[in-house]
Amino acid sequence: TYHKLDPVFVVNLPPGGRPKMLQVGLQVFTRDPTLVESLAQHAPMLRHHLFDVLSSQQADDLYERPGRERLQKALEEKLREQLSAVGVHEPRIDAVYFTQFVLQ
């Protein structure tokens, strides 16, 4: 099951890099249908924490595939951490996919 995190994320990046903004569309893939309910129920809190992860990225790291893969893993971990904090037992997030990725 795929769960789209709407709307897309638009964040300002830290000073110092040429791009100043990151726009990202995300979908979460899980084989646990009950997790989709938890993602929807806790969407405001989850989005808050994902914004923190996204806005702390260095733009230069995101130009190359390894940097984007590290960001995907960081987003997965943040989702697991926050879902566990609200009582979701062992949240099974199989992947986080970028459906849109724009650096400006």
GROMACS elastic network, one bead per residue, 0.5 to 0.9 nm:
[ bonds ]
;  ai    aj funct       b0    kb
    1    28     6  0.81574   500
    1    29     6  0.57186   500
    1    30     6  0.54422   500
    1    31     6  0.59391   500
    1    32     6  0.75339   500
    1    33     6  0.67663   500
    1    36     6  0.78454   500
    2    27     6  0.62329   500
    2    28     6  0.55382   500
    2    30     6  0.65322   500
    2    31     6  0.87204   500
    2    36     6  0.80981   500
    3    26     6  0.85709   500
    3    27     6  0.53809   500
    3    28     6  0.51005   500
    3    29     6  0.65067   500
    3    30     6  0.81626   500
    3    36     6  0.64093   500
    3    39     6  0.79247   500
    3    40     6  0.85092   500
    4     7     6  0.85347   500
    4    25     6  0.81546   500
    4    26     6  0.62090   500
    4    28     6  0.64726   500
    4    29     6  0.89689   500
    5     8     6  0.69798   500
    5     9     6  0.86240   500
    5    25     6  0.72758   500
    5    26     6  0.56335   500
    5    27     6  0.58081   500
    5    28     6  0.75767   500
    5    39     6  0.87170   500
    5    40     6  0.86249   500
    5    43     6  0.80044   500
    5    47     6  0.82032   500
    6     9     6  0.79952   500
    6    25     6  0.76881   500
    6    26     6  0.79052   500
    6    27     6  0.88112   500
    7    25     6  0.76016   500
    8    23     6  0.68479   500
    8    24     6  0.56744   500
    8    26     6  0.70435   500
    8   100     6  0.80646   500
    9    22     6  0.78305   500
    9    23     6  0.55365   500
    9    24     6  0.51066   500
    9    25     6  0.62560   500
    9    26     6  0.80668   500
    9    47     6  0.84498   500
    9    50     6  0.86946   500
    9    51     6  0.72247   500
    9    54     6  0.84209   500
   10    21     6  0.70266   500
   10    22     6  0.57095   500
   10    24     6  0.65267   500
   10    25     6  0.89170   500
   10    51     6  0.83116   500
   10    54     6  0.88162   500
   10    55     6  0.88135   500
   11    20     6  0.86036   500
   11    21     6  0.56837   500
   11    22     6  0.53727   500
   11    23     6  0.65359   500
   11    24     6  0.86307   500
   11    51     6  0.69585   500
   11    52     6  0.89639   500
   11    54     6  0.68809   500
   11    55     6  0.55329   500
   12    15     6  0.88210   500
   12    19     6  0.89893   500
   12    20     6  0.58026   500
   12    22     6  0.64073   500
   12    23     6  0.89542   500
   12    54     6  0.86676   500
   12    55     6  0.59022   500
   12    56     6  0.87861   500
   13    16     6  0.88174   500
   13    17     6  0.79418   500
   13    19     6  0.74138   500
   13    20     6  0.52092   500
   13    21     6  0.53829   500
   13    22     6  0.67293   500
   13    54     6  0.79659   500
   13    55     6  0.52264   500
   13    56     6  0.65982   500
   13    57     6  0.65359   500
   13    58     6  0.68745   500
   13    59     6  0.68923   500
   14    17     6  0.72886   500
   14    20     6  0.73517   500
   14    21     6  0.88865   500
   14    55     6  0.69723   500
   14    56     6  0.64488   500
   14    57     6  0.71569   500
   14    58     6  0.65952   500
   14    59     6  0.79975   500
   15    18     6  0.83978   500
   15    19     6  0.89555   500
   15    20     6  0.72699   500
   15    58     6  0.86812   500
   16    19     6  0.87380   500
   16    20     6  0.86280   500
   16    58     6  0.84891   500
   16    59     6  0.87167   500
   17    20     6  0.68799   500
   17    58     6  0.70476   500
   17    59     6  0.57725   500
   17    60     6  0.66444   500
   18    59     6  0.74056   500
   18    60     6  0.81762   500
   18   104     6  0.80338   500
   19    22     6  0.77485   500
   19    59     6  0.62480   500
   19    60     6  0.84417   500
   19   103     6  0.59252   500
   20    59     6  0.78846   500
   20   103     6  0.75966   500
   20   104     6  0.59174   500
   21    55     6  0.86595   500
   21    59     6  0.85632   500
   21   102     6  0.81107   500
   21   103     6  0.58983   500
   21   104     6  0.52239   500
   22    54     6  0.78892   500
   22    55     6  0.79606   500
   22    59     6  0.82756   500
   22   101     6  0.73392   500
   22   102     6  0.57339   500
   22   104     6  0.64840   500
   23   100     6  0.72669   500
   23   101     6  0.57826   500
   23   102     6  0.50216   500
   23   103     6  0.65648   500
   23   104     6  0.82956   500
   24    54     6  0.87739   500
   24    98     6  0.67070   500
   24    99     6  0.73033   500
   24   100     6  0.51042   500
   24   102     6  0.64937   500
   24   103     6  0.88175   500
   25    97     6  0.82475   500
   25    98     6  0.56675   500
   25   101     6  0.65852   500
   26    96     6  0.67250   500
   26    97     6  0.56340   500
   26    99     6  0.56467   500
   26   100     6  0.71952   500
   27    95     6  0.83919   500
   27    96     6  0.57803   500
   27    97     6  0.52367   500
   27    98     6  0.66532   500
   27    99     6  0.69101   500
   28    36     6  0.86987   500
   28    39     6  0.89669   500
   28    76     6  0.84786   500
   28    93     6  0.70268   500
   28    94     6  0.77157   500
   28    95     6  0.59773   500
   28    97     6  0.63613   500
   29    32     6  0.89929   500
   29    93     6  0.62786   500
   29    94     6  0.55417   500
   29    95     6  0.51223   500
   29    96     6  0.61627   500
   29    97     6  0.76287   500
   30    33     6  0.72321   500
   30    35     6  0.73082   500
   30    36     6  0.77400   500
   30    92     6  0.62802   500
   30    93     6  0.50344   500
   30    94     6  0.50964   500
   30    95     6  0.70463   500
   31    35     6  0.84434   500
   31    92     6  0.73523   500
   31    93     6  0.78004   500
   31    94     6  0.72280   500
   32    35     6  0.54747   500
   32    36     6  0.73589   500
   32    91     6  0.84642   500
   32    92     6  0.65727   500
   32    93     6  0.81686   500
   33    36     6  0.55451   500
   33    37     6  0.73357   500
   34    37     6  0.53509   500
   34    38     6  0.67355   500
   34    39     6  0.89276   500
   35    39     6  0.61450   500
   35    40     6  0.86356   500
   35    88     6  0.81656   500
   35    91     6  0.68430   500
   35    92     6  0.73120   500
   35    93     6  0.81902   500
   36    39     6  0.50180   500
   36    40     6  0.62701   500
   36    41     6  0.85571   500
   37    40     6  0.51938   500
   37    41     6  0.60197   500
   37    42     6  0.85902   500
   38    42     6  0.59961   500
   38    43     6  0.81194   500
   38    83     6  0.77329   500
   38    88     6  0.76164   500
   39    42     6  0.54653   500
   39    43     6  0.56905   500
   39    46     6  0.77077   500
   39    79     6  0.88575   500
   39    83     6  0.80433   500
   40    43     6  0.50889   500
   40    44     6  0.86168   500
   41    44     6  0.82290   500
   42    45     6  0.56305   500
   42    46     6  0.61041   500
   42    47     6  0.85738   500
   42    83     6  0.80378   500
   42    86     6  0.85726   500
   43    46     6  0.50571   500
   43    47     6  0.58629   500
   43    48     6  0.84659   500
   44    47     6  0.52470   500
   44    48     6  0.62680   500
   44    49     6  0.89211   500
   45    48     6  0.51500   500
   45    49     6  0.65476   500
   45    50     6  0.87564   500
   45    82     6  0.82307   500
   46    49     6  0.52877   500
   46    50     6  0.61452   500
   46    51     6  0.85610   500
   46    78     6  0.83971   500
   46    79     6  0.67069   500
   46    82     6  0.68911   500
   46    83     6  0.79979   500
   47    51     6  0.59826   500
   47    52     6  0.86091   500
   48    51     6  0.52104   500
   48    52     6  0.65378   500
   49    52     6  0.50579   500
   49    53     6  0.65127   500
   49    54     6  0.87625   500
   49    78     6  0.72170   500
   49    79     6  0.81379   500
   49    82     6  0.79980   500
   50    53     6  0.50821   500
   50    54     6  0.61112   500
   50    55     6  0.84701   500
   50    75     6  0.65492   500
   50    78     6  0.71095   500
   50    79     6  0.77277   500
   51    54     6  0.50955   500
   51    55     6  0.58804   500
   51    56     6  0.84749   500
   52    55     6  0.53388   500
   52    56     6  0.62780   500
   53    56     6  0.54636   500
   53    57     6  0.69487   500
   53    71     6  0.82206   500
   53    74     6  0.74564   500
   53    75     6  0.70177   500
   53    78     6  0.79855   500
   54    57     6  0.56760   500
   54    71     6  0.79013   500
   54    75     6  0.82617   500
   55    58     6  0.84474   500
   57    60     6  0.86901   500
   57    61     6  0.74740   500
   57    62     6  0.77678   500
   57    71     6  0.80726   500
   58    61     6  0.55670   500
   58    62     6  0.70468   500
   59    62     6  0.53373   500
   59    63     6  0.70379   500
   59   103     6  0.76773   500
   60    63     6  0.57441   500
   60    64     6  0.80244   500
   60    67     6  0.85203   500
   61    64     6  0.64694   500
   61    65     6  0.87441   500
   61    66     6  0.80628   500
   61    68     6  0.74730   500
   62    65     6  0.71914   500
   62    66     6  0.79676   500
   62    68     6  0.52637   500
   62    69     6  0.88463   500
   62    71     6  0.81137   500
   62   103     6  0.83876   500
   63    66     6  0.87646   500
   63    67     6  0.70944   500
   63    68     6  0.75560   500
   63   103     6  0.85001   500
   64    67     6  0.55974   500
   64    68     6  0.66639   500
   64    69     6  0.89246   500
   65    68     6  0.51349   500
   65    69     6  0.61273   500
   65    70     6  0.86364   500
   66    69     6  0.50151   500
   66    70     6  0.61722   500
   66    71     6  0.86232   500
   67    70     6  0.51050   500
   67    71     6  0.62927   500
   67    72     6  0.87394   500
   68    72     6  0.62486   500
   68    73     6  0.87698   500
   69    73     6  0.63548   500
   69    74     6  0.86325   500
   70    73     6  0.51519   500
   70    74     6  0.61602   500
   70    75     6  0.86541   500
   71    75     6  0.61552   500
   71    76     6  0.86063   500
   72    75     6  0.51771   500
   72    76     6  0.62541   500
   72    77     6  0.86830   500
   72    95     6  0.80031   500
   72    96     6  0.60593   500
   72    97     6  0.72074   500
   72    98     6  0.79965   500
   73    76     6  0.50377   500
   73    77     6  0.61287   500
   73    78     6  0.85430   500
   73    95     6  0.82672   500
   73    96     6  0.77872   500
   74    77     6  0.51254   500
   74    78     6  0.60946   500
   74    79     6  0.86215   500
   75    78     6  0.50672   500
   75    79     6  0.61721   500
   75    80     6  0.86351   500
   75    96     6  0.71739   500
   76    79     6  0.52231   500
   76    80     6  0.62693   500
   76    81     6  0.86125   500
   76    93     6  0.68540   500
   76    94     6  0.83089   500
   76    95     6  0.67693   500
   76    96     6  0.61013   500
   77    80     6  0.51012   500
   77    81     6  0.60108   500
   77    82     6  0.85724   500
   77    93     6  0.88780   500
   78    81     6  0.50479   500
   78    82     6  0.60918   500
   78    83     6  0.84504   500
   79    82     6  0.53053   500
   79    83     6  0.59939   500
   79    84     6  0.84196   500
   79    91     6  0.84429   500
   79    93     6  0.80432   500
   80    83     6  0.52502   500
   80    84     6  0.60244   500
   80    85     6  0.85377   500
   80    88     6  0.87517   500
   80    90     6  0.76505   500
   80    91     6  0.57462   500
   80    92     6  0.76568   500
   80    93     6  0.71143   500
   81    84     6  0.52570   500
   81    85     6  0.62522   500
   81    91     6  0.86089   500
   82    86     6  0.65843   500
   82    87     6  0.89278   500
   82    88     6  0.88287   500
   83    86     6  0.53347   500
   83    87     6  0.65681   500
   83    88     6  0.53766   500
   83    89     6  0.80836   500
   83    90     6  0.84422   500
   83    91     6  0.66027   500
   84    87     6  0.51437   500
   84    89     6  0.60464   500
   84    90     6  0.66198   500
   84    91     6  0.67145   500
   85    88     6  0.73241   500
   87    90     6  0.89545   500
   88    91     6  0.59474   500
   89    92     6  0.88715   500
   93    96     6  0.76411   500
   97   100     6  0.89821   500
   98   101     6  0.64915   500
